[in-house]
Amino acid sequence: MSSLTPLAAALPPDATSPAAQETARKAPSSAWYALAVLVIATVLGSIDKVILTLLTEPMRIALSLSDTQLGLLQGAGIVLFTGIATLPLGWLSDRYDRRVVLAACVLLWSAATAMRGTAMDYGVLFIASIGLGVGEAGLTPITNSMIPDLFPRAQRVMANAVFALSAIFGSALGALLGGTVVHLTEDLRPWLPASMQHLEAWRLTFFVMASAGLPVALLVLSIRRTRRGKAQPVSSAATVTHHAAPAASQADADDAASTVSFRDHLRLHWRTFAGLVIGAGLASVGMSSIGTWLPIMAARSYGITPAQMGQGMGLAFLCGTVVGGLLGVAAMRYVQPRMGPAAALRIIMLGNLTAALLSTLLLFTRSATDAFALLALLVVPLISGAVLLPNVLQDAAPPHLRARTIALLSVGGLPFGVLGPLVVGMLSDALKSVPNGLAVSIVATTLIGGVLGAMVLRATEGPFVRLMRAARPT
């Protein structure tokens, strides 16, 4: 797994050097406990988000929603307000106890999930989606800020890979559990209070999922508080004695990094950040459209139930994630010695482009099985790049700016996340008279966004490599 990091320089042979001591240091058991809790919180967020997709069709029928409204619900309701809240939550996470901020986020999105179950019209449903988006906005900056402080660099790649794959598996688990919860809710209906027995299954499902918020928030608060930058390499007394010059140089570098302001960091590397945001954002226009609309298309075209949809999506994500994760490791092992710091960006770019091209196969699906098989195929190239991204982002900013930098990148990409589901919904409404109009809308949006995004990421390689070399000079 260590081959995942594109920036690791060769370790010096001297065991007393700071790098060698960093390699020898191991994370305590409390760090792995904290990682497990972060995974649980992320999986719960994934379930609460995915279950909306599973229940979209019965909700649409019950509340008489249009495809444009569904696009706004997924785009502006969740993605837009997630982006708006990400930077303020990143700012809070850089200044206050990250455990408290994350626990509050868990309670907020769980309350919003319960509010969905009470919705009698589109307005309430939209407000609940805003609450979900704001609550889940804290996950990315907080987790990516905590992991480098919990694990030394030698173990951070493994920790990031475990977390990234667990978060992705969370989407699959969310689909599987979401469909199961819908099915079990129907079976348990006679045992519910009389006031709830008449409610639709989709409302009861939201109430069941919301009840998990409080215990998960308590688990988050049980994590041991960690000092920022604690897991970063530092100079020891022995190192000062035997290697005064390298140790002083390392200390000076650490001190200089800690004094860089957020504004100066952005000013120095704005070309890299702009390229990453625009390139990844254009690709996400299509990818978010597939994740949002392909299950809806399967339910609408092939008449499958939410439980069947959950099983199909869950298996597709599980298979695609396993294959994609292994492919990402193998690709990094082959490409990194040849391309150095550019390897990770090249793999991410090619993964997004491949998925965009493969999306054209959606026009030829003839059953729900075909649609879910295509979803698994699309997940493979996306995951192969996704497992590399956390290490790149964490090394692109000093510890005291990490949460805000990652949050800013998320905010920069929010217009693209809003645009994708909305454009597909509007195109679908406009192409209602066209056979397979929804599939045509999904493919057109995904293909255009993916190709343009790959072109921008390719043009960003130069400044990206310079940023990586500045972050980890050889």
Secondary structure as GFF3:
##gff-version 3
##sequence-region A 1 474
A	DSSP	three_ten_helix	2	4	.	.	.	ID=ss1
A	DSSP	alpha_helix	18	24	.	.	.	ID=ss2
A	DSSP	alpha_helix	29	54	.	.	.	ID=ss3
A	DSSP	alpha_helix	56	63	.	.	.	ID=ss4
A	DSSP	alpha_helix	67	72	.	.	.	ID=ss5
A	DSSP	pi_helix	73	80	.	.	.	ID=ss6
A	DSSP	alpha_helix	81	95	.	.	.	ID=ss7
A	DSSP	alpha_helix	98	118	.	.	.	ID=ss8
A	DSSP	alpha_helix	122	136	.	.	.	ID=ss9
A	DSSP	alpha_helix	139	150	.	.	.	ID=ss10
A	DSSP	alpha_helix	153	188	.	.	.	ID=ss11
A	DSSP	three_ten_helix	189	191	.	.	.	ID=ss12
A	DSSP	alpha_helix	201	210	.	.	.	ID=ss13
A	DSSP	alpha_helix	213	221	.	.	.	ID=ss14
A	DSSP	alpha_helix	237	242	.	.	.	ID=ss15
A	DSSP	alpha_helix	244	259	.	.	.	ID=ss16
A	DSSP	alpha_helix	262	268	.	.	.	ID=ss17
A	DSSP	alpha_helix	270	302	.	.	.	ID=ss18
A	DSSP	alpha_helix	306	339	.	.	.	ID=ss19
A	DSSP	alpha_helix	342	358	.	.	.	ID=ss20
A	DSSP	three_ten_helix	359	364	.	.	.	ID=ss21
A	DSSP	alpha_helix	368	386	.	.	.	ID=ss22
A	DSSP	alpha_helix	389	395	.	.	.	ID=ss23
A	DSSP	three_ten_helix	399	401	.	.	.	ID=ss24
A	DSSP	alpha_helix	402	412	.	.	.	ID=ss25
A	DSSP	alpha_helix	414	430	.	.	.	ID=ss26
A	DSSP	alpha_helix	437	459	.	.	.	ID=ss27
A	DSSP	alpha_helix	461	471	.	.	.	ID=ss28
###
